[in-house]
Amino acid sequence: MGGALLGLLALLLVLGAGALAAATLRIEGIAASLLAIYVTGFAEIVGLSWLLSASASVTRPALLSGVGAVFVAALATWALTGAARPPRLRPTLLREIAQSRHCVVLGAFVALALAYVLALVFATPPNGWDPLNYHLARVAFWLQSGRIGYIEPTYDERLNLNPPNAEIGSAFTFAVTHDEVFVGLVQFVAALACAVAVFALARRVGLALHEAAFGALLFLSLPIVLLQASLAKNDLVVASFLLAAAFFLLGQHRRDLPLAGVATALAVGTKTTALYGVAILVVLALVAPPLGARAARIIAIAAGAIVGAYWYIVNIVETGHFFGNQSAQQTVTATLQLRPDIVTAYGMAVDSLDLSGSRGKDILIYLIAALVVSTLLVVYGRPKRNAWRRALLGGALVASPLLLLLLSKHVGRPSLEHLYGKLGDPRGYLGVGSAAASPTIASDTASWFGPVGFLFVMGAAAVTAFVRGRAALRSVACVFALAPLAWFVLAALTLSYNPFLGRFFVCPVALSAALWGRSLRWPGRASASAATALAAVTICLSLIHYAEKPSGLRLLDGGSSSSVWTMPRWQVQSQHDPPLAPVLRSLDEQVPPHASIALALSENDFGYPAFGPHLERHVDVVPDGSNARDAKADWLYASSERASQIDSSCWNAEVQSPEGSIFKRRSNCA
């Protein structure tokens, strides 16, 4: 049976066990059930992987047997408890949502975008700096050894120090399918889970079905969300767990709290930024109705956080430090350091003016869309009075990216560089002159949330203060609206600046997005029409000009561009570092598929490509300082920093480049 079919079988078994668990817990509502299935399913994968690691048995047969056994146990429990049948989608739900023309139009664009992203997942090899450096590399080393744990020796401590839950999901996918293209599904599913949570949270605070759906669709249109859904990182995964935890914390039944605790545990075990989310969860637990359940909620969060912190215990055992060996991340944090924190705060404010994909003349597409929206609001808007005022408002909102671009390029970036110099060049990375520092780059690492995210986060925070409603629900809505600001403060006080911090904000922006559907209530719905147009244009520009996986298309900007659809694996994986292309090409075309290869790499180097697309090769790490004479391998991949250290009497250089070298063992070297 092919890897894809085995993967589908495993997925059905995990989803089936999750659905039976949701039914056993008597979870009500399709959105709540979907989140319960997601949380319990991922928890099953993490727990099973750790159980099998004890005997170095994280393999395809063991994992398939494990998920099969869990499904049988869930089925037996469901039958014995006499629980209701698993939840089903209510037939009228989609019809009620489709009554909103804005939902229909935006839903069409989002559906096409998700289909395109899914095509990227299935038809193009994984790439991106962090996945090739450590996200996928640690997965490959784990599967090679059959166990999850520290990798020693290592070439970059990020292979070890980061919480592993997202990569455990990738390892499960890779182990079952034996094909790298499927690992992107972990983040893709996480993006969908985030959207379901946005919808469900919106319903929790009283929004109508179509309003909740509109906010969820807008969330899926945001550049960093859409682009990260195509590759193996962890920002969407950690956000999905935090959002699920928030949803279950707001539940009215005690059975919701265990799920909140499990989701919290999964989040804390996925990424250190989850600790910001735990602070927001605590605030939600304190203000949400009924107030008498506050203690139980806090206990659920605390229990989840303690269980989820297991990897930090591993770090202490292995290194003596809670956060592990930070040698590879010394410039990343700046906790309560005045000058670096000022730069971080100002830099993040500048970077939030995000125009992902608006390269060159393509920014003018927003102006064209503004004219279209203004015309439609005049012709079809109801009521007719003040039609021109609504048209001007809608047109101005859709055209606002032109102003945001001017502010970013001619005010924000120059003033950030000036501030950095005035403060004495404190810890941080401005990326001056790099594409990452451009507000128009569409990147799964450097993008933020586009014009929709910027305008609606600001708008939700401003409007929520004046919206009337039940006092308890209004308190919850205020937490949602102010979550991005709270997260901003926490990040500014703990991180040094770099242009890649936007990806850490998926969770708070999603909480804000739970309120965005209120724009459908406003007279004339100019803001909703503008949001739909902004989202549609941003979706197109972000995917067309996706830096890591370029489409090859050009719009108003003209010119020519390479296309990810025609690139070989080595070329796709060298998009971030084109000079590395000859080395990666040699790995793919010159080194035999089942050869053994040693890695003499440095921090930030790409170790994953050496394993091959199906993890066929055996890979060892050459300790730092070694000349690789004793390496038990036929081939060797060395970074530019370490190539000169390699024993030339044992290794013959087959490919040499400024970014690294490929060596073959000499036959006369024992």
N, C-alpha and C positions, 0 to 999 in steps of 0.2 A: 504494500500500500504506500502511495506517495506521501511525502512529507506534508503536502498541503491537506490531503485527506485526513491524515493523522492529527494534524493541527485542528482541523474542523471537528473531528471526533472529540478531542480533548476539550475544545471550547464548549461544545454542546454538553459534555459531562459537567464541566464547571458551572455553566449557566443553569443547567438543570438542578444541580445541588443547591445553587443559590436561590432558585425559584422555590424549591421545596422548603428551604429554610425560611424564606419570607412568608410562605403560606403557613408554616408551623408557628411562626411568631405572630401570625394574623395581622401582618402589615396591610394597611388599607391604602388604596389609591395606586394608580399605575406608576406615577413618578416616584413615590416612596418605595414601591416594590422594586423598581429598576435600580434605585440607589442601594437598597438592601442587597439585591443580587450582586451588584458590583462590589460592594464592600466585603460581603461574605466570600465571594468568589476569589477576590484578590487575597484575602486573609487565608483562604484554603491553599492557594499557590505558595504563599510565603511559608506557612506552617509546614506544608508537605516538603518543600525544598529543604528546610532546616532539618526536618526529621530524617530525610534521606542523606543529608550531609554527614550525619554522625557515622555512617558506614561507607562514605565516599560513593554513594549510589545515585547521584543526581544524573540519571540517564533516561533515555527515551522509554525503555520498558518499565522502569521503576515508576516514573512519573505517570505514565498512562495507567498502570496498575493502581497507583495511588488515587488518582482522580476517579477511577472507576469504583474503587472501594468506598470513597467518600460519597459518591452518588448513591450507591446502594444503601449506605448508612442513613443518608438524608431521606431516601425514599421510605425506608423502614420506620424512621422516626415520624415522618409525616403520616404514614398509614396508622401507626399505633396511637398517635395523639388525636386522631380523628379531625385533623385540621381541615380548613376549607381548601378548595382547589387553588392552584397557583393563579395569581392575578392575570387578567386579560385586558387588552386595550378596549376602552369603551368606544363603540362605533361612532357615536355622535361627537366625540372629543374633537377630531380633526375638522368636522363640519362646523363646529362652533368657532374654532380658531380661524377657519377659512372665511368667515364672515368679514374679517378685517382685510381690506385690500392691501394694506401695508404688509401684513403678515404673508399674504400670498406672493406678492412681488419679492419681498426680501427672502422669503422661504425658497423661492425658485433660484435666486442667486446663491444662497448658502448651499442648497442641495447640489448645484453644479460645482461649486467650489470644493465641497467635501468629496464629490466624485473625482475631481481632478487630484486632490490630495491623496485619495486612496490609490489612484493610478500611480502617483509618485512613489507611494509605499511599495506597491507590488512590482513596478516595472523599472525602478532605478535603485542602484545600490545605496546603502546608507553612507552618509558623509557628515561633515561638520567637525569642527576642531575637537570639542570635548568628547563626542562619541568615539572618534578614532583614537584619541589619546587615552581615555580611561573608561567611559561608560561601557562601550562594547568590548574593550580590551579586558576589563575585569570579568565580564561575562565569559569570554573565551577561555581565560585562564581557569575560571571556576569549573567550566564544563570539561576542560582537559583533565583536571584533577578529580572530577566527580564530587566536589564539595565546595561549599561557600565559606570563605574565610580570608584571612590575610594572605597576600601573595608575596613570598619572599624567595629570592631577592626581587626588588622591583626597581623600575626606572623612574617612577613618578609616584609620590606618596598619595596622590589622589586616587590611585587604584585601591587604596586601603582605607583611608580615613573617613570617607563619606558614607553616611547611612545607605544601605543597599537595597531597600525594598523595590524601587523601580527597576533596578538591574536584575533583581530576582525574577520579576515578571518577564523581562527580556530573556533571561536565561531559560525560563520555562518554555517560552515560545521557540527559542533557538534549539533547545534540546529535543523538543518534540518534532519540529519541522525539518531540522538540519539545513535551514536556508536563511541567510541573513536578511532577505527582503521582508520577512514577516515580523522582524523585531519592531518595526515602526508602528505596528498595530497597537502596541501598549499605550503609546501617547495618543494615538488616534482615538482609541476607546476612552481614554481619560478625558479628551476634549469633549466627547459626547456626554460623558458622565458629568462634567462641569456644567454643560448646557442644561442637562436635566435638573441639576441642583439649582441653577439660576431660576428655572421655571418653577420648581417646587418651593423655593424660598420666596419667590414673588407671590405665590398662592398663600404662603404662610402669613404674609403681611397684608393680605386682603385684595390683591390685584385679580382682575378677571382673567379668564382663560386666555383670551387673545392678547391681553396686556402682558401676561407672564410669558407667553410664547414670543412676543415681539422682543422683549428684553433678552431672552435666550438666543434668539436669532442674531440680534445685534452683537451679543458676546461672541458668537462663532465667527462673526465677520472681522473681528479685531486682528490686525496683522500678526502679532506675536503668537496668538492662539492658533490661527490658521496655519502658519508656517511651522510651528513646533509640532503640530499634529502629524507631520510627515516623517519624523525621525526619532531616534532613540536618545532622548534626554529625560529629564525628570521634573521639569517645572509644572507641566500640566498634571502629572501624576500626583504630586504633593498637593496641588490646589484642589484636585478632585476629592481627595480624602478630607481636607479641611472643610470644604463646602458640604460634603456629606455629613460630617460631624456637626456642623452648624445646623443643618436641616433636622437631624434627629434630636439635637438638643432642644429644638423648639417644638418637639412633639408633645402631644397631650397624654401620652400613655407611658407607663414605666417601661414597657417593652422596647421603647425607642432608645433608652439610655444605654443599654449594652451595645447597640449598634453605634451610638455616638462614641463610646469608649473604644471600640474596635477601630473605627475610622480615625480617631485621634492617634491611636497606636501606630496605624499604618502610615499616617502623615509624619509623625516624629521619626519613624524609622526610614523615611525616604529622603529627607533633605533638612539641613540645619535651619533653613528659613521657616520651617514649620513651627519653630519656637515663637516667631512673631505671631503666627496664626493661633497658637495656644493662648496667647494673651488676649486676642480678640474673642476667642471662644469663652474665656472666663468672663469677660464683660457681658457677652450674650447670656451666659448662664445666670448672671446676677440680675439682668433687667427683664428677661423674658417671663411672660405669664405661664403658669401661676407662680407667684413669688414663693409660695411654700415649697416648691420643688428645687429651690436654689441649691440646697445642700447636696441633694442627690446628683444634680448636674455637675457640681464641682467635683464630687467623688468620681463620677464617670470620666471626666476630663483628666483628673489626676492619675487615676488608674491607667487610663490609656497612655498618658504621657510617660509614666514609669515603665510600662511594658514596652512601649515603642522606643525607649532610650537604650535598648539592649546593645546596640552597636557601640554606643559610647562606653559601655562597660567593656566591650571587646577592645576598644581603643586603649582604655586604662590598662588592661591586662597585657596588651602587646607593646605599648609605648610608655605607659605611665602617665599619659595625658588624656583628659576627657575628650578633647577634639582630635586626638591623634597627633602624628608627626606633621606639624604645620610648615615644614621647610619649603613646600611647594606653594604655600599660600600666605607667605609672610606679608605680602603687600596688599592682601585682599581685605583684611580687617583693620579697623581703626576705632576701637571702642573708647568713647568719651575722650577723644583727642580733638581739641578745639579747631585747629586749622584744617586738618584733613576732613573733619565732619562738616565744616562750613562749605568746603569745596564740593563734598558729596551732595549736600542739600541743594546747592545752587546748580550743580551739574545735572542732578536728576530733574530739577524743575525745567532746565533747558531741554533736556532729552525728551521730556513729555510732549514737547511740540513736535510730534512725530508725523511725517508725511511719507510713510513707507511706500516705495514704488513710484513716487512722483518724479521720475528722472527727467531732467531737461524740460522740453516742451510738453511732456505728458501731464504736467501740473495743470495745463490749460483745460484738460478734460473735465476738471471740477467746474471750471467756468462754463463750459458747454452744458454740463448737467444742471448748473444753477439756472441757466436760461430756460431749460426744459421744465424744471420744477416750477419756476415762477409762472410760466405760461399755463401749465396744468392747474395751478392753484387759482389762477384768474378764471380759466374756462370752466373748470369742474368743481371748484371749491364751494362749500356750503357752510353758512349762509352767504349770500352774495354781497351783503354789506361789508365794507372794509376788506374786500377781496384784494385790492391793490396793496394794502398794508400787509396782509398775510403773504402775498406774493413776494414783496420786498424782504420780509423776514426770512421766508424759506430760501429765497435766492441768496441772501447774504450768508446764511448758515452754510449752504452748499459751496459757496465761493470762498468761505473763510480759510481753507487751506493755503490760498495764495498769501494771505496776511500772516498766517502762522509760519510759512516758509520764510518770509521776509524777517519776521521777528527772530526766528531761530538762526538764520545765516548771518544777518547783519547786526543783530543786537545780542542774542543769547550766546553763541559760540565765541565771538570776540570778547565779550565781557567776562566769560568764564576763563578764557586764557589770561586775560588781564588780572582777574582776581587771583588765579593760581600763582602768577608771578609775584603779585603784591604780597601774598602770604608766604613767600619764600619757597615755592615748589614743594609743598608738603606731600606726604605719601599719597599716591594716586596715579592713574594713567589717563591722560586726556585724549590720546589717540590722534594728536594733531597731524593732519595730512592724510590720515587713513580713511578708507571708505566707511569704517565702523562709526566714525564720528559724524557722518553725514546724516541729516534728518530724513533724507530721501532713500536711504538704503532699506531694502526689504530683505531682512535676514532673520533666521530663526534664533539668532543670538543677540543682534544689535537693535532689532525693531522694538517699538513700544506698542501703543494701542491705537495709533492712527488718530485722525481728527474726531471720529465718533467717540473714542475713548476719552480724549482730552475734554471735549465739549460736554459730554454727558456726565462724566465724573464730577466736573465742576458744577454743572447744572443740578445734578441730584443733591449735592451737598448744600447748594444754595436754596433750592426749592423745598427740601424736606423740612427745613426749619419753619416753613410757613404753611405746610399741609396739615389740615386738621384730621383727626381720627381718634380711635380708641387710644387712651393714654398708654396702655401697655404695648400695643402694636406700634404706636408712634415711637416709643423708646427703641424698639427693635429696628424700625426703619432708620432711625437716627444712627444706630450702630452701623448699619449697612452703608449709609451715605458717608459716614466719617471714617470708615475702615481704611480707604486709601490714604487719608491724611495721617491716621495713626501709624500705618505701616511705613509711610514716608518718614516720619519722625524716628521710628525704631531703626530703619535702614540707615538714615543719616547719622545716627549716634553710634553705629556699630561697624559700618563698612567704609572703606576708602573708595574713592570715586573711580569708576571706569565706565565706558559707554555701553556696557552690557547689563545694567541693573534692571532694566524694564521687565525682563522675564521673571523676576522675583515677585512682581506685583499682580500676577494672575488672580490669586485668591481675593484680595481686597477689591480689585476692579470687578470681579464676578459678583461680589456682594453688592456693590453699587449697581451693577447691571440688573439685579433683581428689582430695582425701582424704575428702570428706564421705560418700562411699558406705560408708566403714567403719562408719557407724552401723547398717547393716543386719546387722552381725555381732554386735552386742551383745545379751545375753540379753533376751528379751522384746521387743526392738526398740521400746521405748518412745520412744527419741529419734527413730527413723525415722518412727514414727507421728506424733509431735509435729511433726516437720519437714514432713511431708506436709500436715498440717492448717494449720500456720502459713503454708506456701507457698500453699496454696489460698485461704485467706482474704486474704492479702496481694495475690495476683494480682487478686482481685475488687475489693478496695477501691482499689487503685492505678489500675486501668483505669476504674472508675466515677467516681472523683474526680480524674481526670487534669486538672491545672490548665490546661495548654495546650490540651487537647482534651477538654472535659468531656462525659460521656455524656448528661447530663440526668436520670439516674436518681437516686433517693434510697432509702435503706434505713431503718435505725432512726432516723437523724438527722432525717428528714422535710424539710419545706421545699420550695422550688422551685429549679430550676436551668436555665440555658440549655443547649442541646445543640449540639455541634459538627455533628451530622448535619443540622441545619436552618439553619445559619449560612451567609451568603454569604461569599465569599472575604475581603472587607475586614474583616468582623467576626471571622473566625478569626484573621487576621493582626494584629488589634489586641487580642488577649487579654492580652498582656503590658502593654499601654499603652492602655487603653480611651479616654482623651481623644484619642488619635490617630485614632479611628474616622472622623470626618468627612473627614479628609484622605485616608485610604486609600479611603474610599467614593468620593470625587471622582475619584481615580485610576482606579478600576475602572469607574465609571459615566459620568463626564463627559469624561474625556480619551479621544479616539478610539483604537482598538486599534493603529493603525499610525502614530500621531503621533510626532513627535520631542519629547523632553522633556529639560530640563536640571535638574540636582540641585545646589542650594546648601544642603548639609547640614553638620552638625557631627558630632563623635564620638558614637558610640552611636546615631545615627539609622538608620532603616530605608531603605536604598536599593533593596533588591531589588524591592519591590512595584511600583515604577515601570515595570519592564520588561514587566509583564503575564505571565499564566500560560503563554504560549507564546513569550516573548521577542520579541514582535512589534515593540515600540517601539525606536527608536534613542535611547540615553541618553548624555548628556555630563555631565561634572562641572564646575561653576563653581568656579574657584580661590578659595580663602579670601581674603576682602578685596575681591573683585570685586563690582560692582553688577549684573552679568549683562547689561549693555547689549549686549555683543558676543556673547552666547551665540547659537549658531545652532540655535534650537529654537522650536517653536510654543507649548510649555507649559513651565512651570517649577515645581518643587516645592522650597520653601525651609523650613528648620527655623525654629523660633521665634526662635533666636538670630540668624539671618541674614535674616529676612524684612524687617526695617527697613532693611537695606542695599540692597534691590532698587530699581532705578531705576523709579520709578512712571510716568515719562513713556514708558517702553517696555513696561511690564508692568502689566496690570490684575489686581487681586486678585479671583479668583473664589470662593475659599473661604478664610476666615481662622479660625484656632483657636489656643488657647494652645500647641498642640503643633506647629504648622506651618501653612503656607499654600500654596495652589495659585494660580498666576498664568497668565494667557494673554497672549501677545504682542499689543500694540496694532497695528492695521493701519497706523498712521502712523509706525511705528518701523522704519527701514530695517535 
